Amino acid sequence: MAKGSEFLLGLFYSDENTLVYDNIKLAHNLSKKALQDLRSISFKFFGPLFMTTAMYKRKDWKIDYIETTLTPQMDESVDETLLQSFTCLNSSIKIAGSMTNLFTFIGSPYTEDLTLIYKKLNKFIHPCIVQGKLIGQNIYGIEFDYNVFIDHELKRGTDLIEHSLGSPRKMYWEEKKAYSTIAVIKRTKKDGILTSDLFTFDIDDPLRKETLNHIPSYYFMAILPDYYEKRMNETLRLFGKKGLYPNIIKIKVSNPELEVLYMEEFITSANEKTCYGLILIPHNDIINESRDLFFYKKKLREILDKNKDFERVVVELNSRINPFGNWNLNTDSALQSIEKLLDNEL
């Protein structure tokens, strides 16, 4: 990448043995330590993907994308090439009972057309790697140089993604699809200390058990926003972008039959940042209260801008969610309670 380039780009591949390979375009020369940390961060990005394989073997859940905006920090100077968004996209393909994953992060001065890039990732780059490996092994046998092949394919993949950057974003029909709110997450960070809480149905509400058929787990969905926000912030700092911090906008998790969407809005003041997010599933007949994403964005802004109180808005989002019963997300013991109680299917 030439000096002064306005984007960050990394492409990671994990094979069926969970070995990880990467190709990262660098904007400038980094220290040896930064390069080493950048290589190891691919495992951190893949962490939740490997978790879904270990925890949810009956359903092949995968993380499709994580999208953020980037905001300048008031107390730090901003790089001359201002980035505006940081996105992660994942393509997962199952082969002979095992998953291979192709994961990319993109820091960009634009709000990228994720659908366009995802289609290239899922329909061209990833299948070419899988098919090329099988053909190469069949033709060359033990003489097939797997590492050289993967390096070449990832380089080709990053070039293809780079060529797609900056394309105007289109409106897609999915944005008008009806979703139902099944949980609300509040995250507050003040003076570097994060406090997170989840609000959802009461334990004895039949809707709680129903939603477990539509999501990996409440535990898994609850930890994703903070986890990936930290990984993105870590990556920005490794690239020397210390005047920016990421803010989660959307996370999509899916399997072949189901989809879960997390969307979030935030507000900052002095040393404090407050975020409200929603865990959403597509409308179904059992969870009947559903609206489009524009409605949910408006309701989140009403809480943040203090036009309406939190409890009232939660009831408007889904009248069955308890706005007073919070599940703490800040300690291991609290998360274990969510696994034991909230994710209990009995």
C-alpha positions in Angstrom: 0.0 0.0 0.0 1.4 3.4 -1.0 2.3 6.0 1.6 -0.8 8.1 2.4 -3.3 5.4 1.4 -6.7 5.9 3.1 -7.7 2.4 4.0 -6.6 -0.6 6.1 -7.1 -4.1 4.7 -6.4 -7.5 6.1 -7.6 -10.9 4.9 -7.4 -14.1 7.1 -8.1 -17.7 6.2 -8.5 -20.6 8.6 -8.6 -24.1 7.2 -10.4 -27.2 8.4 -7.6 -27.7 11.0 -8.1 -24.2 12.3 -4.7 -23.2 11.0 -4.7 -19.4 10.3 -3.1 -17.6 7.3 -3.2 -13.9 6.5 -2.4 -11.2 4.1 -2.3 -7.6 5.4 -1.7 -4.5 3.3 0.5 -2.1 5.3 0.2 1.7 4.9 3.7 2.3 6.2 6.6 0.5 7.9 5.7 -0.9 11.3 8.0 -2.0 14.1 8.8 -5.7 14.6 6.6 -5.8 17.7 3.7 -4.2 15.9 4.1 -6.6 13.0 4.1 -9.5 15.4 1.0 -8.3 17.2 -0.7 -7.7 13.9 -0.1 -11.3 12.9 -1.5 -12.6 16.1 -4.6 -10.5 16.0 -6.0 -12.7 13.3 -6.5 -15.4 15.9 -8.4 -12.9 18.1 -10.7 -11.9 15.2 -11.4 -15.6 14.6 -12.0 -16.4 18.3 -15.8 -16.1 18.3 -16.0 -18.0 15.0 -14.1 -20.9 16.6 -16.4 -20.6 19.6 -19.5 -21.1 17.5 -18.0 -24.3 16.2 -17.3 -25.6 19.7 -20.5 -24.5 21.4 -23.2 -24.9 18.7 -22.4 -28.0 16.8 -26.0 -28.7 15.9 -26.3 -25.4 14.0 -23.6 -23.9 11.9 -23.7 -20.4 13.3 -21.3 -17.9 11.8 -20.6 -14.2 12.1 -21.4 -12.5 8.7 -20.2 -9.0 9.5 -19.3 -6.5 12.1 -19.7 -2.8 11.1 -18.6 0.3 13.0 -18.2 4.0 12.5 -14.9 5.7 13.6 -14.9 8.8 15.7 -12.0 11.1 16.5 -11.0 11.3 20.1 -11.3 14.9 21.4 -8.0 14.8 23.3 -5.8 13.4 20.4 -4.7 14.6 17.0 -6.2 12.7 14.1 -4.2 11.2 11.3 -4.3 13.3 8.1 -6.1 10.5 6.2 -9.3 10.3 8.2 -10.9 6.9 8.3 -14.7 6.9 8.8 -15.6 3.2 9.1 -14.2 -0.2 10.2 -15.8 -3.3 9.0 -15.2 -7.0 9.4 -16.8 -9.6 6.9 -16.7 -13.4 7.2 -17.4 -16.1 4.8 -17.7 -19.7 6.1 -17.9 -22.8 3.9 -18.4 -26.3 5.2 -16.3 -29.1 3.7 -16.6 -32.7 4.7 -18.1 -31.7 8.0 -15.5 -29.0 8.8 -15.6 -25.3 8.4 -13.2 -23.1 6.5 -13.4 -19.3 7.2 -12.3 -16.3 5.2 -12.3 -13.1 7.3 -11.5 -9.6 6.3 -11.2 -6.3 8.1 -11.5 -3.0 6.2 -10.8 0.5 7.5 -12.1 3.0 5.0 -12.8 6.7 4.6 -16.2 5.6 3.1 -19.3 3.8 4.3 -18.5 0.7 2.1 -21.1 -1.3 0.2 -20.8 -4.4 2.4 -23.1 -6.5 0.2 -20.9 -6.0 -2.8 -17.7 -6.9 -1.0 -19.4 -9.9 0.8 -20.6 -11.4 -2.5 -17.0 -11.3 -3.8 -15.7 -12.8 -0.6 -18.4 -15.5 -0.5 -18.9 -16.3 -4.2 -15.4 -15.9 -5.6 -12.4 -15.6 -3.3 -13.4 -18.3 -0.7 -14.6 -20.9 -3.2 -11.4 -20.3 -5.3 -9.2 -21.1 -2.3 -11.1 -24.2 -1.4 -11.3 -25.6 -5.0 -7.8 -24.6 -5.8 -6.5 -26.4 -2.7 -8.4 -29.6 -3.7 -7.2 -29.5 -7.3 -3.6 -28.7 -6.4 -3.5 -31.6 -3.9 -5.0 -33.9 -6.5 -2.5 -32.9 -9.2 0.7 -32.4 -7.2 0.2 -34.7 -4.3 2.9 -34.4 -1.6 4.7 -31.8 -3.8 1.8 -29.4 -3.5 3.2 -26.3 -1.6 0.2 -25.4 0.5 1.7 -22.3 2.2 2.8 -20.7 -1.1 -0.7 -21.5 -2.6 -2.5 -19.8 0.4 -0.2 -16.8 0.3 -0.9 -16.3 -3.4 -4.7 -16.7 -3.0 -4.9 -14.3 -0.1 -2.8 -11.7 -2.0 -5.2 -12.1 -5.0 -8.1 -11.8 -2.6 -6.9 -8.5 -1.0 -6.4 -7.1 -4.5 -9.9 -7.9 -5.5 -11.4 -6.4 -2.3 -9.2 -3.3 -2.7 -10.6 -2.9 -6.2 -14.1 -2.8 -4.7 -13.5 -0.1 -2.1 -15.2 3.2 -2.4 -18.2 2.0 -4.4 -21.4 3.9 -3.6 -23.6 2.2 -1.1 -26.9 0.9 -2.4 -30.2 0.4 -0.6 -31.0 -3.3 -0.3 -34.4 -4.9 0.4 -33.1 -6.4 3.7 -33.0 -3.0 5.3 -36.8 -2.8 5.0 -37.4 -6.3 6.4 -39.4 -6.6 9.6 -37.6 -7.6 12.8 -38.6 -8.3 16.4 -36.6 -7.1 19.4 -35.7 -9.9 21.9 -33.2 -8.1 24.0 -31.7 -4.6 24.8 -28.0 -4.1 25.7 -26.8 -1.0 27.5 -23.1 -0.3 27.5 -21.6 2.7 29.4 -17.9 3.5 29.4 -16.7 6.2 31.8 -13.0 7.0 32.5 -12.0 3.7 30.8 -14.4 1.5 32.9 -17.1 -0.4 31.0 -20.5 -1.3 32.5 -22.8 -3.5 30.4 -26.3 -4.9 31.1 -28.8 -7.0 29.1 -32.6 -6.7 29.4 -34.8 -9.4 27.9 -37.8 -11.6 28.8 -38.4 -13.0 32.2 -37.1 -16.5 32.9 -40.6 -17.9 33.1 -41.8 -16.1 29.9 -42.5 -18.7 27.1 -41.0 -16.2 24.7 -37.6 -16.6 26.3 -37.6 -20.3 25.4 -38.9 -19.6 22.0 -36.1 -17.2 21.1 -33.5 -19.8 22.0 -34.6 -21.6 18.8 -33.6 -18.5 16.8 -30.2 -17.4 18.3 -26.9 -19.1 19.2 -27.4 -18.0 22.8 -28.0 -14.9 24.8 -24.5 -15.3 26.2 -22.8 -15.3 22.8 -24.8 -12.4 21.4 -24.2 -10.3 24.6 -20.4 -10.6 24.5 -19.9 -9.7 20.8 -20.3 -5.9 20.8 -17.6 -5.2 23.3 -15.3 -8.0 22.1 -15.1 -6.8 18.5 -15.0 -3.1 19.5 -11.9 -3.9 21.5 -10.3 -5.9 18.6 -11.0 -3.1 16.2 -9.5 -0.5 18.5 -6.5 -2.7 19.0 -6.0 -3.0 15.3 -6.3 0.7 14.7 -3.6 1.3 17.3 -1.3 -1.2 15.7 -1.7 0.7 12.4 -0.8 3.9 14.2 -4.4 5.3 14.1 -4.5 6.4 17.7 -6.8 9.4 17.3 -9.8 7.2 16.4 -12.1 4.8 18.2 -14.7 2.4 16.8 -18.4 2.4 17.6 -20.4 -0.7 16.8 -23.3 -0.1 14.3 -24.4 -3.6 13.3 -23.4 -7.2 13.8 -25.1 -10.0 11.8 -24.9 -13.7 12.9 -26.6 -16.4 10.8 -26.8 -20.1 9.9 -28.4 -21.5 6.8 -32.0 -21.1 8.1 -31.8 -18.3 10.7 -30.5 -14.8 11.1 -29.8 -12.6 14.2 -29.0 -8.9 13.9 -27.5 -6.6 16.5 -27.8 -2.9 15.9 -26.5 -0.1 18.2 -26.5 3.7 18.6 -24.2 5.7 20.9 -23.6 9.2 22.3 -20.4 10.6 23.9 -19.8 13.4 26.4 -16.5 14.3 28.0 -15.0 11.0 29.2 -18.2 9.0 28.9 -19.7 7.0 26.1 -23.2 5.4 26.3 -24.5 2.8 23.8 -27.9 1.2 23.5 -28.2 -1.9 21.3 -30.9 -4.3 20.2 -30.8 -8.0 19.5 -33.2 -8.6 16.6 -34.6 -11.6 14.8 -36.7 -11.6 11.7 -40.5 -11.4 12.3 -42.3 -14.7 13.1 -45.8 -15.4 14.2 -44.9 -16.2 17.9 -43.0 -13.0 18.5 -45.5 -10.8 16.9 -44.2 -7.3 17.7 -42.0 -6.3 14.7 -40.9 -3.2 12.8 -38.2 -2.2 10.3 -34.7 -1.1 11.2 -35.4 2.6 10.7 -38.0 2.4 13.5 -35.5 0.8 15.9 -32.8 3.3 15.0 -35.3 6.1 15.9 -36.2 4.5 19.2 -32.5 4.1 20.2 -31.9 7.8 19.4 -34.9 8.7 21.6 -33.3 7.1 24.6 -29.9 8.5 23.9 -31.1 12.0 23.2 -33.3 11.8 26.4 -36.6 12.5 24.5 -38.1 9.4 26.3 -37.1 7.4 29.3 -35.5 4.0 28.9 -38.3 1.9 30.4 -41.0 3.5 28.2 -39.0 2.9 25.0 -38.2 -0.7 25.9 -42.0 -1.4 26.3 -42.5 0.2 22.9 -39.8 -2.1 21.4 -41.4 -5.2 22.9 -44.0 -5.1 25.6 -42.8 -8.5 27.0 -39.2 -7.4 27.7 -38.6 -6.5 31.4 -37.0 -3.0 31.4 -36.2 -3.3 35.2 -34.6 -6.8 35.2 -31.0 -6.4 34.1 -28.4 -9.2 33.5 -24.9 -7.9 34.2 -22.3 -8.6 31.5 -19.2 -7.4 33.4 -17.9 -10.5 35.2 -17.3 -14.1 34.4 -19.7 -15.2 37.1 -22.5 -13.0 35.7 -21.9 -14.4 32.2 -22.0 -17.9 33.7 -25.4 -17.1 35.1 -26.7 -16.1 31.7 -25.4 -19.4 30.3 -26.9 -21.4 33.2 -30.3 -19.6 33.5 -31.2 -17.4 30.6 -29.9 -19.9 28.0 -31.5 -22.8 29.7 -34.0 -24.4 27.3 -35.9 -26.2 30.0 
